[in-house]
Amino acid sequence: MTTAPTAPAPALPDLHHLLGLTDLDPPLVSALLAHTAPAGAPVPTELSQKRRKEIRAGFVLLKDAGVVMSFTPRETHAVDFGEPLGAGTHVLSALFYYPEGSEEVEPYTGHAPFADGPVDSREQALAAYGAPSDGEEEEGVVEWEQWQLDGRELTADYADDGAVLTLTVALPLAM
């Protein structure tokens, strides 16, 4: 059964604490229910068939919030990231925050993960996260940078002008 527990769901910037949990784990189910319920509507107590289908397809769009939750099949997750933390068939493997929005979601306007405020530019990313552990630059333009934070990988993808297109939080790959 995939019903919601009584504990409140984590705020959007803190969803990274749920990475590695499965579609049967109460904290993840609670977050899915809380963050996919229409504004002002009562929060459902269990996942709908539509939401289960989205999880199986790999993505749950939090359209109004500007966040996409990515799910992988249990077997794939075990190979790429290690054993999942729960017993379900699909595992939360990554979170995508879109400060400028995308074709699928509105702009994300809240605090960035691991930051005290929004991170909308490369300058803000460097101020919030420090020196990156990896990245790529082509013809003087930084395309992306990555940080290792709290056992997670945070990647910022940039536009040519340095605006943050996507902040991605994922578990590090298993070695």
PAVEXLUM-21920 format. One record per atom (N, C-alpha, C): residue in three letters; atom name; z, y, x; residue number from 1. Coordinates in pm, 1 decimal. Layout:
PT_resn_name_zz_yy_xx_resi
PT_ALA_CA_Z_Y_X_NUM
...
END
This chain:
PT_resn_name_zz_yy_xx_resi
PT_MET_N_0.0_-118.5_84.8_1
PT_MET_CA_0.0_0.0_0.0_1
PT_MET_C_0.0_123.4_88.3_1
PT_THR_N_-71.1_226.0_51.0_2
PT_THR_CA_-81.3_346.8_131.4_2
PT_THR_C_-24.5_464.5_54.3_2
PT_THR_N_104.2_462.8_33.0_3
PT_THR_CA_168.4_571.8_-38.2_3
PT_THR_C_233.5_666.7_60.6_3
PT_ALA_N_256.3_788.3_16.1_4
PT_ALA_CA_311.9_891.9_101.6_4
PT_ALA_C_463.0_879.7_112.1_4
PT_PRO_N_518.1_900.4_230.9_5
PT_PRO_CA_662.5_903.4_246.8_5
PT_PRO_C_716.8_1037.8_198.6_5
PT_THR_N_848.7_1052.8_200.6_6
PT_THR_CA_908.4_1177.0_153.3_6
PT_THR_C_910.4_1285.7_259.5_6
PT_ALA_N_892.3_1251.7_387.4_7
PT_ALA_CA_892.7_1352.4_493.6_7
PT_ALA_C_771.1_1442.8_479.2_7
PT_PRO_N_786.6_1572.7_511.8_8
PT_PRO_CA_671.5_1663.2_500.8_8
PT_PRO_C_564.5_1629.9_604.7_8
PT_ALA_N_441.8_1658.5_569.6_9
PT_ALA_CA_330.1_1634.6_661.3_9
PT_ALA_C_333.9_1737.9_773.1_9
PT_PRO_N_288.7_1700.0_892.7_10
PT_PRO_CA_285.4_1798.6_1001.4_10
PT_PRO_C_184.7_1908.9_972.5_10
PT_ALA_N_211.3_2025.9_1028.8_11
PT_ALA_CA_118.6_2137.9_1017.6_11
PT_ALA_C_-10.7_2102.1_1090.1_11
PT_LEU_N_-118.7_2168.1_1056.3_12
PT_LEU_CA_-249.4_2136.4_1114.7_12
PT_LEU_C_-249.4_2135.4_1268.0_12
PT_PRO_N_-186.4_2233.5_1336.6_13
PT_PRO_CA_-191.3_2227.9_1483.2_13
PT_PRO_C_-112.7_2110.6_1541.5_13
PT_ASP_N_-27.5_2048.6_1462.3_14
PT_ASP_CA_57.6_1938.6_1510.8_14
PT_ASP_C_6.7_1800.1_1470.1_14
PT_LEU_N_-111.1_1793.6_1411.6_15
PT_LEU_CA_-165.5_1663.9_1370.5_15
PT_LEU_C_-186.3_1569.2_1488.6_15
PT_HIS_N_-194.9_1623.1_1611.2_16
PT_HIS_CA_-216.9_1537.8_1728.2_16
PT_HIS_C_-105.9_1434.9_1746.9_16
PT_HIS_N_10.8_1459.6_1689.3_17
PT_HIS_CA_120.2_1361.9_1696.7_17
PT_HIS_C_85.3_1233.4_1621.1_17
PT_LEU_N_-14.9_1240.6_1534.6_18
PT_LEU_CA_-54.3_1125.3_1453.0_18
PT_LEU_C_-165.3_1042.2_1516.4_18
PT_LEU_N_-222.1_1088.2_1627.7_19
PT_LEU_CA_-328.8_1012.5_1693.5_19
PT_LEU_C_-278.8_873.2_1729.7_19
PT_GLY_N_-361.1_773.0_1700.5_20
PT_GLY_CA_-324.1_634.6_1726.4_20
PT_GLY_C_-263.7_564.1_1606.5_20
PT_LEU_N_-225.9_640.9_1502.5_21
PT_LEU_CA_-175.5_579.2_1379.9_21
PT_LEU_C_-293.1_531.8_1294.9_21
PT_THR_N_-264.8_443.0_1202.5_22
PT_THR_CA_-370.8_384.0_1120.6_22
PT_THR_C_-362.0_428.5_975.2_22
PT_ASP_N_-463.8_389.6_901.4_23
PT_ASP_CA_-475.2_424.5_760.4_23
PT_ASP_C_-365.1_364.4_673.2_23
PT_LEU_N_-279.3_281.4_729.4_24
PT_LEU_CA_-166.7_225.7_653.2_24
PT_LEU_C_-33.1_287.9_691.5_24
PT_ASP_N_-30.8_374.7_791.5_25
PT_ASP_CA_94.8_430.4_840.7_25
PT_ASP_C_138.0_550.8_757.9_25
PT_PRO_N_259.9_547.6_702.5_26
PT_PRO_CA_305.3_654.4_612.8_26
PT_PRO_C_292.5_796.7_668.0_26
PT_PRO_N_322.9_826.2_794.7_27
PT_PRO_CA_307.6_965.7_838.3_27
PT_PRO_C_162.0_1014.7_831.9_27
PT_LEU_N_67.7_927.6_866.7_28
PT_LEU_CA_-73.2_966.6_860.7_28
PT_LEU_C_-119.9_978.2_716.1_28
PT_VAL_N_-80.4_884.7_633.5_29
PT_VAL_CA_-117.5_890.7_491.3_29
PT_VAL_C_-62.5_1018.8_428.7_29
PT_SER_N_61.2_1052.9_461.0_30
PT_SER_CA_122.2_1175.0_408.1_30
PT_SER_C_43.2_1297.9_449.3_30
PT_ALA_N_1.6_1302.9_575.3_31
PT_ALA_CA_-76.6_1417.5_622.9_31
PT_ALA_C_-211.5_1424.1_553.0_31
PT_LEU_N_-278.1_1309.9_537.9_32
PT_LEU_CA_-406.5_1306.9_467.9_32
PT_LEU_C_-391.4_1357.6_324.8_32
PT_LEU_N_-289.1_1310.9_256.7_33
PT_LEU_CA_-267.8_1352.1_118.3_33
PT_LEU_C_-236.8_1501.2_109.1_33
PT_ALA_N_-150.6_1549.5_196.3_34
PT_ALA_CA_-109.7_1689.9_190.9_34
PT_ALA_C_-224.1_1784.6_226.2_34
PT_HIS_N_-302.7_1748.2_326.3_35
PT_HIS_CA_-405.2_1840.3_374.7_35
PT_HIS_C_-540.0_1825.1_304.0_35
PT_THR_N_-554.3_1726.8_216.4_36
PT_THR_CA_-678.6_1713.7_140.6_36
PT_THR_C_-661.4_1749.6_-6.5_36
PT_ALA_N_-539.0_1772.8_-50.2_37
PT_ALA_CA_-516.0_1812.7_-189.4_37
PT_ALA_C_-565.7_1955.3_-209.7_37
PT_PRO_N_-633.2_1983.0_-319.9_38
PT_PRO_CA_-677.4_2119.7_-347.2_38
PT_PRO_C_-557.2_2214.4_-354.6_38
PT_ALA_N_-576.9_2338.1_-310.5_39
PT_ALA_CA_-470.1_2437.9_-314.0_39
PT_ALA_C_-413.7_2450.9_-454.2_39
PT_GLY_N_-282.5_2446.7_-463.4_40
PT_GLY_CA_-215.0_2461.2_-592.0_40
PT_GLY_C_-205.9_2334.0_-673.7_40
PT_ALA_N_-276.4_2229.6_-633.3_41
PT_ALA_CA_-272.8_2102.8_-707.7_41
PT_ALA_C_-156.9_2017.7_-656.0_41
PT_PRO_N_-104.4_1931.7_-740.1_42
PT_PRO_CA_1.2_1841.9_-691.6_42
PT_PRO_C_-55.9_1746.8_-586.2_42
PT_VAL_N_26.9_1714.7_-488.3_43
PT_VAL_CA_-15.4_1623.7_-381.8_43
PT_VAL_C_-13.0_1481.7_-436.5_43
PT_PRO_N_-122.8_1407.1_-423.0_44
PT_PRO_CA_-125.2_1268.8_-471.2_44
PT_PRO_C_-24.1_1183.5_-395.5_44
PT_THR_N_5.3_1067.5_-448.9_45
PT_THR_CA_102.2_978.8_-384.9_45
PT_THR_C_36.3_863.1_-311.0_45
PT_GLU_N_-94.1_846.8_-329.1_46
PT_GLU_CA_-165.0_744.9_-251.4_46
PT_GLU_C_-310.0_786.5_-231.5_46
PT_LEU_N_-373.2_725.1_-131.2_47
PT_LEU_CA_-511.6_758.6_-98.2_47
PT_LEU_C_-607.2_715.0_-208.4_47
PT_SER_N_-699.5_801.7_-242.7_48
PT_SER_CA_-801.4_769.1_-342.5_48
PT_SER_C_-907.7_679.3_-279.7_48
PT_GLN_N_-988.5_617.9_-363.1_49
PT_GLN_CA_-1099.7_536.0_-313.7_49
PT_GLN_C_-1197.5_621.4_-234.3_49
PT_LYS_N_-1219.7_745.8_-278.3_50
PT_LYS_CA_-1308.4_836.5_-206.0_50
PT_LYS_C_-1255.5_860.3_-64.9_50
PT_ARG_N_-1126.3_887.5_-52.0_51
PT_ARG_CA_-1067.3_913.6_79.3_51
PT_ARG_C_-1073.4_789.4_167.2_51
PT_ARG_N_-1048.7_672.7_109.7_52
PT_ARG_CA_-1058.5_546.9_186.4_52
PT_ARG_C_-1201.0_526.2_238.8_52
PT_LYS_N_-1299.3_561.3_155.6_53
PT_LYS_CA_-1439.1_548.7_196.6_53
PT_LYS_C_-1469.7_643.4_312.8_53
PT_GLU_N_-1418.2_766.1_306.5_54
PT_GLU_CA_-1437.3_862.0_415.6_54
PT_GLU_C_-1375.6_809.4_545.7_54
PT_ILE_N_-1257.2_751.1_536.3_55
PT_ILE_CA_-1190.5_695.2_654.8_55
PT_ILE_C_-1276.7_584.7_713.9_55
PT_ARG_N_-1326.3_495.4_629.8_56
PT_ARG_CA_-1411.8_385.8_678.2_56
PT_ARG_C_-1541.3_439.3_739.3_56
PT_ALA_N_-1592.6_549.9_685.5_57
PT_ALA_CA_-1715.4_610.0_738.8_57
PT_ALA_C_-1689.3_682.9_870.8_57
PT_GLY_N_-1564.0_712.5_900.9_58
PT_GLY_CA_-1529.6_769.7_1030.3_58
PT_GLY_C_-1478.3_912.0_1031.1_58
PT_PHE_N_-1493.9_985.9_921.4_59
PT_PHE_CA_-1453.0_1125.8_923.2_59
PT_PHE_C_-1392.6_1168.5_790.5_59
PT_VAL_N_-1282.6_1241.7_798.9_60
PT_VAL_CA_-1226.1_1309.5_683.1_60
PT_VAL_C_-1234.4_1458.2_712.7_60
PT_LEU_N_-1306.7_1529.8_628.4_61
PT_LEU_CA_-1325.7_1673.7_645.9_61
PT_LEU_C_-1217.3_1749.2_570.2_61
PT_LEU_N_-1142.8_1831.6_641.7_62
PT_LEU_CA_-1051.0_1924.6_577.7_62
PT_LEU_C_-1128.6_2056.0_567.6_62
PT_LYS_N_-1219.7_2060.0_471.2_63
PT_LYS_CA_-1322.9_2163.6_463.3_63
PT_LYS_C_-1267.0_2305.1_466.7_63
PT_ASP_N_-1171.7_2334.4_381.8_64
PT_ASP_CA_-1118.1_2470.4_374.7_64
PT_ASP_C_-1034.2_2505.4_496.5_64
PT_ALA_N_-980.7_2405.8_565.3_65
PT_ALA_CA_-893.6_2429.7_680.4_65
PT_ALA_C_-970.0_2441.0_811.7_65
PT_GLY_N_-1095.1_2393.9_816.9_66
PT_GLY_CA_-1172.1_2401.4_940.0_66
PT_GLY_C_-1140.7_2291.7_1039.3_66
PT_VAL_N_-1095.1_2177.0_988.5_67
PT_VAL_CA_-1054.9_2065.2_1074.2_67
PT_VAL_C_-1125.5_1938.1_1027.9_67
PT_VAL_N_-1164.0_1854.8_1124.0_68
PT_VAL_CA_-1221.2_1723.7_1094.4_68
PT_VAL_C_-1134.1_1619.0_1163.7_68
PT_MET_N_-1095.6_1517.2_1088.1_69
PT_MET_CA_-1018.4_1405.1_1141.2_69
PT_MET_C_-1114.8_1288.9_1162.7_69
PT_SER_N_-1115.5_1234.1_1284.9_70
PT_SER_CA_-1207.2_1126.2_1319.0_70
PT_SER_C_-1131.9_992.9_1325.6_70
PT_PHE_N_-1189.6_892.3_1262.2_71
PT_PHE_CA_-1130.1_758.8_1258.0_71
PT_PHE_C_-1224.5_657.8_1322.6_71
PT_THR_N_-1167.0_561.2_1393.6_72
PT_THR_CA_-1245.2_453.3_1452.1_72
PT_THR_C_-1190.7_320.6_1403.2_72
PT_PRO_N_-1276.7_218.9_1396.6_73
PT_PRO_CA_-1227.1_86.1_1362.2_73
PT_PRO_C_-1122.7_39.9_1464.6_73
PT_ARG_N_-1028.6_-35.5_1419.6_74
PT_ARG_CA_-918.0_-83.7_1502.2_74
PT_ARG_C_-967.1_-144.7_1634.0_74
PT_GLU_N_-1068.9_-232.2_1626.9_75
PT_GLU_CA_-1116.6_-302.3_1746.5_75
PT_GLU_C_-1173.5_-204.0_1848.8_75
PT_THR_N_-1249.3_-106.5_1802.9_76
PT_THR_CA_-1306.8_-5.6_1891.4_76
PT_THR_C_-1195.9_76.8_1956.5_76
PT_HIS_N_-1099.6_117.2_1876.4_77
PT_HIS_CA_-987.8_196.1_1928.6_77
PT_HIS_C_-912.2_118.5_2035.9_77
PT_ALA_N_-889.3_-9.5_2012.7_78
PT_ALA_CA_-815.4_-91.2_2109.6_78
PT_ALA_C_-886.8_-94.9_2244.5_78
PT_VAL_N_-1019.6_-103.9_2243.9_79
PT_VAL_CA_-1097.1_-107.2_2368.0_79
PT_VAL_C_-1094.9_29.8_2435.9_79
PT_ASP_N_-1115.9_136.6_2359.6_80
PT_ASP_CA_-1129.2_270.3_2416.8_80
PT_ASP_C_-996.2_336.1_2453.6_80
PT_PHE_N_-893.3_315.2_2370.6_81
PT_PHE_CA_-768.8_390.5_2386.5_81
PT_PHE_C_-643.9_303.0_2400.4_81
PT_GLY_N_-656.2_173.5_2381.7_82
PT_GLY_CA_-539.4_85.9_2379.3_82
PT_GLY_C_-505.0_48.7_2236.5_82
PT_GLU_N_-407.0_-37.7_2223.0_83
PT_GLU_CA_-369.0_-86.6_2090.1_83
PT_GLU_C_-323.1_27.4_1999.6_83
PT_PRO_N_-368.7_27.1_1874.2_84
PT_PRO_CA_-322.9_127.7_1777.9_84
PT_PRO_C_-172.1_114.7_1755.2_84
PT_LEU_N_-112.8_220.0_1703.1_85
PT_LEU_CA_30.7_221.5_1679.2_85
PT_LEU_C_69.3_154.6_1547.9_85
PT_GLY_N_-26.6_129.8_1460.1_86
PT_GLY_CA_2.9_70.9_1330.0_86
PT_GLY_C_-84.0_-50.3_1303.2_86
PT_ALA_N_-72.1_-101.8_1181.6_87
PT_ALA_CA_-137.3_-227.9_1146.4_87
PT_ALA_C_-265.2_-211.8_1065.0_87
PT_GLY_N_-307.3_-89.5_1035.0_88
PT_GLY_CA_-424.7_-68.8_950.8_88
PT_GLY_C_-555.2_-99.6_1022.1_88
PT_THR_N_-664.5_-87.4_947.6_89
PT_THR_CA_-796.9_-122.2_1000.9_89
PT_THR_C_-869.6_-4.7_1065.7_89
PT_HIS_N_-828.5_119.0_1036.7_90
PT_HIS_CA_-893.9_238.5_1092.4_90
PT_HIS_C_-788.6_330.8_1151.8_90
PT_VAL_N_-820.7_383.7_1270.0_91
PT_VAL_CA_-723.1_456.0_1351.3_91
PT_VAL_C_-766.7_601.6_1368.7_91
PT_LEU_N_-672.3_694.2_1353.6_92
PT_LEU_CA_-701.7_834.4_1381.7_92
PT_LEU_C_-720.5_847.8_1532.3_92
PT_SER_N_-844.3_881.4_1573.8_93
PT_SER_CA_-876.1_882.2_1716.1_93
PT_SER_C_-900.7_1021.7_1772.8_93
PT_ALA_N_-934.7_1119.1_1689.5_94
PT_ALA_CA_-959.3_1254.4_1739.1_94
PT_ALA_C_-947.1_1355.4_1625.0_94
PT_LEU_N_-920.6_1478.4_1664.9_95
PT_LEU_CA_-912.2_1590.7_1572.1_95
PT_LEU_C_-1002.6_1701.1_1624.9_95
PT_PHE_N_-1081.7_1759.6_1538.0_96
PT_PHE_CA_-1173.9_1866.7_1575.4_96
PT_PHE_C_-1135.9_1992.1_1496.9_96
PT_TYR_N_-1109.4_2099.6_1569.5_97
PT_TYR_CA_-1076.1_2228.3_1509.9_97
PT_TYR_C_-1194.6_2322.1_1536.7_97
PT_TYR_N_-1244.1_2388.2_1432.2_98
PT_TYR_CA_-1363.7_2472.1_1442.4_98
PT_TYR_C_-1329.5_2619.5_1416.9_98
PT_PRO_N_-1293.7_2695.5_1522.7_99
PT_PRO_CA_-1258.9_2837.3_1501.9_99
PT_PRO_C_-1371.2_2920.5_1439.4_99
PT_GLU_N_-1495.7_2883.5_1462.8_100
PT_GLU_CA_-1607.8_2957.2_1403.2_100
PT_GLU_C_-1665.5_2885.5_1280.7_100
PT_GLY_N_-1604.3_2774.9_1242.1_101
PT_GLY_CA_-1656.1_2696.7_1131.7_101
PT_GLY_C_-1775.6_2613.5_1176.7_101
PT_SER_N_-1831.4_2538.4_1084.2_102
PT_SER_CA_-1949.3_2456.2_1111.7_102
PT_SER_C_-2025.4_2440.7_980.1_102
PT_GLU_N_-2129.6_2360.0_982.3_103
PT_GLU_CA_-2203.5_2334.4_858.6_103
PT_GLU_C_-2116.6_2263.0_755.8_103
PT_GLU_N_-2017.1_2187.7_803.7_104
PT_GLU_CA_-1934.0_2107.2_714.0_104
PT_GLU_C_-1801.5_2171.8_676.0_104
PT_VAL_N_-1747.3_2258.3_763.3_105
PT_VAL_CA_-1613.4_2311.7_738.5_105
PT_VAL_C_-1609.3_2463.0_758.3_105
PT_GLU_N_-1513.5_2525.4_693.2_106
PT_GLU_CA_-1487.9_2668.4_708.5_106
PT_GLU_C_-1422.9_2693.0_845.3_106
PT_PRO_N_-1416.3_2818.0_890.6_107
PT_PRO_CA_-1349.4_2846.4_1018.2_107
PT_PRO_C_-1201.2_2808.9_1014.3_107
PT_TYR_N_-1154.2_2754.1_1126.7_108
PT_TYR_CA_-1011.6_2725.8_1143.8_108
PT_TYR_C_-945.2_2854.0_1191.2_108
PT_THR_N_-843.4_2900.3_1118.6_109
PT_THR_CA_-782.5_3029.2_1149.2_109
PT_THR_C_-636.5_3020.5_1192.1_109
PT_GLY_N_-582.5_2902.4_1203.7_110
PT_GLY_CA_-441.3_2889.2_1238.6_110
PT_GLY_C_-416.9_2884.8_1387.7_110
PT_HIS_N_-293.3_2855.8_1422.3_111
PT_HIS_CA_-257.3_2835.9_1562.6_111
PT_HIS_C_-336.4_2717.7_1616.1_111
PT_ALA_N_-378.9_2728.3_1739.6_112
PT_ALA_CA_-449.4_2617.5_1803.6_112
PT_ALA_C_-347.6_2511.3_1843.5_112
PT_PRO_N_-391.1_2386.5_1854.6_113
PT_PRO_CA_-300.0_2282.6_1903.2_113
PT_PRO_C_-245.0_2321.3_2040.9_113
PT_PHE_N_-117.1_2296.3_2061.9_114
PT_PHE_CA_-48.9_2323.1_2189.2_114
PT_PHE_C_-44.1_2471.0_2226.4_114
PT_ALA_N_-67.2_2560.3_2132.2_115
PT_ALA_CA_-68.7_2703.8_2162.0_115
PT_ALA_C_21.1_2778.8_2063.9_115
PT_ASP_N_59.0_2900.2_2102.7_116
PT_ASP_CA_144.8_2983.4_2018.0_116
PT_ASP_C_66.6_3071.2_1922.1_116
PT_GLY_N_-65.1_3059.9_1924.5_117
PT_GLY_CA_-148.8_3140.0_1836.6_117
PT_GLY_C_-289.4_3085.6_1836.0_117
PT_PRO_N_-382.3_3158.3_1777.8_118
PT_PRO_CA_-522.0_3113.9_1776.3_118
PT_PRO_C_-580.6_3110.4_1917.4_118
PT_VAL_N_-680.1_3025.2_1937.5_119
PT_VAL_CA_-756.6_3019.5_2062.0_119
PT_VAL_C_-903.1_3026.2_2021.0_119
PT_ASP_N_-957.9_3147.3_2029.0_120
PT_ASP_CA_-1094.4_3172.5_1982.4_120
PT_ASP_C_-1192.6_3199.7_2095.2_120
PT_SER_N_-1142.0_3215.9_2219.6_121
PT_SER_CA_-1228.7_3247.8_2332.8_121
PT_SER_C_-1182.8_3170.7_2456.1_121
PT_ARG_N_-1269.5_3166.2_2555.1_122
PT_ARG_CA_-1234.0_3099.3_2681.0_122
PT_ARG_C_-1113.5_3167.8_2744.6_122
PT_GLU_N_-1109.3_3299.2_2739.8_123
PT_GLU_CA_-996.5_3372.5_2796.2_123
PT_GLU_C_-865.7_3331.5_2728.7_123
PT_GLN_N_-867.7_3317.0_2596.5_124
PT_GLN_CA_-747.5_3274.1_2524.5_124
PT_GLN_C_-712.8_3129.3_2559.4_124
PT_ALA_N_-813.6_3044.2_2579.1_125
PT_ALA_CA_-788.2_2905.1_2616.1_125
PT_ALA_C_-720.9_2898.4_2752.5_125
PT_LEU_N_-771.0_2973.1_2849.2_126
PT_LEU_CA_-710.7_2973.4_2982.6_126
PT_LEU_C_-568.9_3030.0_2978.6_126
PT_ALA_N_-546.2_3132.2_2897.4_127
PT_ALA_CA_-411.9_3189.3_2884.3_127
PT_ALA_C_-315.1_3090.0_2819.0_127
PT_ALA_N_-364.2_3016.7_2719.8_128
PT_ALA_CA_-277.7_2922.5_2647.3_128
PT_ALA_C_-252.6_2794.0_2724.5_128
PT_TYR_N_-355.1_2744.3_2794.9_129
PT_TYR_CA_-347.3_2610.4_2852.8_129
PT_TYR_C_-344.4_2606.7_3005.1_129
PT_GLY_N_-372.2_2718.2_3070.6_130
PT_GLY_CA_-373.3_2720.3_3216.3_130
PT_GLY_C_-505.0_2669.3_3272.0_130
PT_ALA_N_-500.7_2628.6_3399.1_131
PT_ALA_CA_-622.0_2580.1_3466.3_131
PT_ALA_C_-663.2_2445.4_3407.7_131
PT_PRO_N_-790.9_2428.3_3374.6_132
PT_PRO_CA_-836.7_2300.7_3318.2_132
PT_PRO_C_-840.7_2191.2_3424.9_132
PT_SER_N_-831.5_2067.0_3379.0_133
PT_SER_CA_-840.2_1952.3_3469.9_133
PT_SER_C_-984.0_1906.0_3488.6_133
PT_ASP_N_-1073.3_1949.8_3401.0_134
PT_ASP_CA_-1213.7_1910.8_3408.9_134
PT_ASP_C_-1294.7_2013.6_3331.9_134
PT_GLY_N_-1425.4_2009.1_3349.3_135
PT_GLY_CA_-1512.5_2100.5_3277.1_135
PT_GLY_C_-1654.3_2092.3_3329.6_135
PT_GLU_N_-1740.8_2169.2_3265.9_136
PT_GLU_CA_-1880.2_2171.4_3309.4_136
PT_GLU_C_-1934.3_2312.8_3296.2_136
PT_GLU_N_-2002.1_2354.4_3401.3_137
PT_GLU_CA_-2064.8_2485.6_3404.7_137
PT_GLU_C_-2210.8_2467.1_3441.5_137
PT_GLU_N_-2297.9_2538.4_3371.7_138
PT_GLU_CA_-2440.5_2531.1_3401.3_138
PT_GLU_C_-2496.9_2672.2_3407.6_138
PT_GLU_N_-2558.4_2704.4_3518.9_139
PT_GLU_CA_-2618.7_2835.8_3540.0_139
PT_GLU_C_-2520.6_2949.2_3512.1_139
PT_GLY_N_-2396.2_2932.0_3558.1_140
PT_GLY_CA_-2294.9_3035.7_3543.4_140
PT_GLY_C_-2228.3_3043.0_3408.4_140
PT_VAL_N_-2264.1_2953.3_3316.7_141
PT_VAL_CA_-2204.7_2952.1_3182.7_141
PT_VAL_C_-2117.5_2827.1_3169.8_141
PT_VAL_N_-1989.3_2847.3_3138.5_142
PT_VAL_CA_-1898.2_2734.3_3118.5_142
PT_VAL_C_-1927.7_2674.3_2981.1_142
PT_GLU_N_-1963.7_2545.6_2980.2_143
PT_GLU_CA_-1997.3_2478.2_2854.4_143
PT_GLU_C_-1874.7_2417.8_2788.0_143
PT_TRP_N_-1786.5_2357.5_2869.5_144
PT_TRP_CA_-1663.8_2298.3_2815.4_144
PT_TRP_C_-1559.3_2286.4_2924.9_144
PT_GLU_N_-1432.7_2279.1_2882.1_145
PT_GLU_CA_-1320.5_2257.3_2972.8_145
PT_GLU_C_-1221.9_2164.5_2905.1_145
PT_GLN_N_-1144.6_2094.5_2988.2_146
PT_GLN_CA_-1052.1_1995.0_2933.9_146
PT_GLN_C_-915.9_2006.9_3002.1_146
PT_TRP_N_-811.9_1982.7_2923.3_147
PT_TRP_CA_-674.7_1985.0_2970.9_147
PT_TRP_C_-604.9_1856.0_2928.3_147
PT_GLN_N_-507.9_1813.2_3007.1_148
PT_GLN_CA_-421.4_1700.6_2972.6_148
PT_GLN_C_-288.5_1761.2_2928.0_148
PT_LEU_N_-253.6_1744.7_2802.0_149
PT_LEU_CA_-134.2_1806.5_2745.5_149
PT_LEU_C_-57.3_1705.8_2660.4_149
PT_ASP_N_68.0_1683.7_2692.5_150
PT_ASP_CA_154.7_1599.9_2609.4_150
PT_ASP_C_93.1_1463.1_2580.9_150
PT_GLY_N_31.3_1401.9_2683.2_151
PT_GLY_CA_-30.2_1271.1_2665.2_151
PT_GLY_C_-159.2_1272.4_2584.5_151
PT_ARG_N_-218.0_1389.5_2567.6_152
PT_ARG_CA_-342.3_1405.1_2491.9_152
PT_ARG_C_-445.6_1477.0_2578.0_152
PT_GLU_N_-572.3_1461.6_2542.7_153
PT_GLU_CA_-679.5_1539.0_2604.2_153
PT_GLU_C_-722.6_1645.8_2505.5_153
PT_LEU_N_-722.1_1769.4_2550.0_154
PT_LEU_CA_-770.9_1879.1_2468.4_154
PT_LEU_C_-895.8_1931.9_2535.9_154
PT_THR_N_-1005.2_1938.3_2461.5_155
PT_THR_CA_-1132.0_1986.9_2513.8_155
PT_THR_C_-1176.2_2107.8_2433.0_155
PT_ALA_N_-1215.8_2213.1_2504.2_156
PT_ALA_CA_-1272.2_2331.7_2439.4_156
PT_ALA_C_-1421.5_2336.0_2471.0_156
PT_ASP_N_-1503.7_2342.8_2368.5_157
PT_ASP_CA_-1647.8_2360.5_2383.2_157
PT_ASP_C_-1677.7_2506.7_2352.3_157
PT_TYR_N_-1758.7_2568.0_2439.0_158
PT_TYR_CA_-1782.7_2712.1_2429.2_158
PT_TYR_C_-1927.3_2745.9_2395.3_158
PT_ALA_N_-1943.9_2857.7_2328.1_159
PT_ALA_CA_-2075.4_2919.3_2312.2_159
PT_ALA_C_-2107.0_2992.5_2442.7_159
PT_ASP_N_-2230.5_3037.4_2457.9_160
PT_ASP_CA_-2271.2_3108.0_2579.7_160
PT_ASP_C_-2187.2_3233.3_2605.8_160
PT_ASP_N_-2137.4_3297.1_2499.7_161
PT_ASP_CA_-2057.5_3419.0_2516.1_161
PT_ASP_C_-1908.9_3390.4_2538.2_161
PT_GLY_N_-1870.6_3262.9_2548.5_162
PT_GLY_CA_-1731.2_3227.3_2573.0_162
PT_GLY_C_-1648.7_3203.7_2448.4_162
PT_ALA_N_-1708.1_3218.6_2330.8_163
PT_ALA_CA_-1636.0_3189.4_2207.2_163
PT_ALA_C_-1611.4_3038.4_2197.8_163
PT_VAL_N_-1496.3_3000.4_2145.3_164
PT_VAL_CA_-1465.4_2858.6_2127.8_164
PT_VAL_C_-1536.8_2808.4_2002.6_164
PT_LEU_N_-1621.6_2709.5_2022.2_165
PT_LEU_CA_-1690.1_2646.6_1908.9_165
PT_LEU_C_-1604.1_2535.7_1849.8_165
PT_THR_N_-1544.0_2455.2_1938.4_166
PT_THR_CA_-1463.5_2341.1_1893.5_166
PT_THR_C_-1348.4_2318.9_1989.5_166
PT_LEU_N_-1231.3_2291.5_1934.4_167
PT_LEU_CA_-1118.6_2238.5_2010.1_167
PT_LEU_C_-1102.0_2094.8_1963.7_167
PT_THR_N_-1108.4_2000.7_2056.8_168
PT_THR_CA_-1096.9_1859.9_2024.8_168
PT_THR_C_-970.5_1805.1_2088.9_168
PT_VAL_N_-889.7_1734.1_2012.5_169
PT_VAL_CA_-771.0_1669.0_2065.9_169
PT_VAL_C_-788.3_1519.6_2043.9_169
PT_ALA_N_-771.9_1443.0_2151.9_170
PT_ALA_CA_-787.6_1297.1_2144.8_170
PT_ALA_C_-690.5_1231.3_2241.0_170
PT_LEU_N_-674.0_1103.0_2223.1_171
PT_LEU_CA_-597.1_1026.0_2319.8_171
PT_LEU_C_-683.0_1007.6_2444.8_171
PT_PRO_N_-621.7_1000.2_2562.1_172
PT_PRO_CA_-702.5_972.5_2681.7_172
PT_PRO_C_-757.5_830.8_2675.9_172
PT_LEU_N_-874.6_810.5_2735.8_173
PT_LEU_CA_-935.1_677.3_2739.1_173
PT_LEU_C_-846.3_582.7_2818.1_173
PT_ALA_N_-841.0_458.1_2772.5_174
PT_ALA_CA_-764.6_355.2_2844.1_174
PT_ALA_C_-835.6_323.7_2974.5_174
PT_MET_N_-761.9_299.8_3075.6_175
PT_MET_CA_-821.4_266.8_3206.3_175
PT_MET_C_-812.6_118.6_3231.4_175
END
